[in-house]
Amino acid sequence: MSERRRRGIVVLGAIQVAMAMAAWLDLARRSSGQVAGSKRLWAAVICVNFFGPITYFVLGRRSDPPQQASPL
């Protein structure tokens, strides 16, 4: 394997690990109400290459916590 290819693999690996760490930290800091679905499921999805963290950031986070109905 060439040196250039080796460096590319190391860089891509570092990016993948950084994205996964950022996603796991974000997931850990959010309440269950701020996550679309199960936090355990998202923790597992984040493990899937580049697609897991990207999917979590696009689909897994809610921008607003769900609103509770006010009693009348």
C-alpha positions as CSV (number, residue, x, y, z in Angstrom):
1,M,0.0,0.0,0.0
2,S,1.3,3.4,-0.9
3,E,2.2,6.1,1.6
4,R,-0.5,8.4,0.2
5,R,-3.2,5.8,0.5
6,R,-2.1,5.0,4.1
7,R,-2.3,8.7,5.0
8,G,-5.8,8.9,3.4
9,I,-7.1,6.0,5.4
10,V,-5.7,7.5,8.7
11,V,-7.3,10.8,7.9
12,L,-10.7,9.3,7.1
13,G,-10.5,7.1,10.2
14,A,-9.8,10.1,12.4
15,I,-12.7,12.0,10.8
16,Q,-15.0,9.0,11.4
17,V,-14.0,8.7,15.1
18,A,-14.3,12.5,15.6
19,M,-17.8,12.5,14.1
20,A,-18.9,9.5,16.2
21,M,-17.5,11.1,19.4
22,A,-19.3,14.3,18.7
23,A,-22.6,12.5,18.1
24,W,-22.2,10.4,21.2
25,L,-21.5,13.4,23.4
26,D,-24.4,15.3,21.9
27,L,-26.7,12.3,22.5
28,A,-25.5,11.9,26.1
29,R,-26.2,15.6,26.8
30,R,-29.7,15.6,25.4
31,S,-32.7,14.6,27.3
32,S,-34.9,11.8,25.9
33,G,-37.4,14.4,24.9
34,Q,-34.9,16.0,22.6
35,V,-34.1,12.8,20.7
36,A,-36.3,11.3,18.0
37,G,-36.7,7.8,19.2
38,S,-34.7,5.6,21.6
39,K,-31.3,6.9,22.9
40,R,-30.0,3.3,23.0
41,L,-30.9,2.8,19.3
42,W,-29.2,6.1,18.3
43,A,-26.1,5.1,20.3
44,A,-25.9,1.9,18.2
45,V,-26.7,3.7,14.9
46,I,-23.8,6.1,15.5
47,C,-21.4,3.1,15.3
48,V,-22.2,2.7,11.6
49,N,-19.3,4.3,9.7
50,F,-19.9,7.8,8.5
51,F,-23.6,7.2,7.9
52,G,-24.5,6.7,11.6
53,P,-23.3,10.1,13.0
54,I,-24.6,11.9,9.9
55,T,-28.0,10.2,10.2
56,Y,-28.1,11.1,13.9
57,F,-27.4,14.8,13.3
58,V,-29.9,15.0,10.5
59,L,-32.8,12.8,11.8
60,G,-32.1,12.0,15.5
61,R,-32.1,15.4,17.1
62,R,-35.2,17.4,17.8
63,S,-34.7,21.2,17.8
64,D,-37.5,21.8,20.4
65,P,-38.4,19.5,23.3
66,P,-42.0,18.2,22.8
67,Q,-44.6,20.5,24.2
68,Q,-46.7,19.3,27.0
69,A,-50.4,19.9,26.9
70,S,-51.5,22.5,29.4
71,P,-54.3,21.4,31.8
72,L,-57.6,23.2,31.3
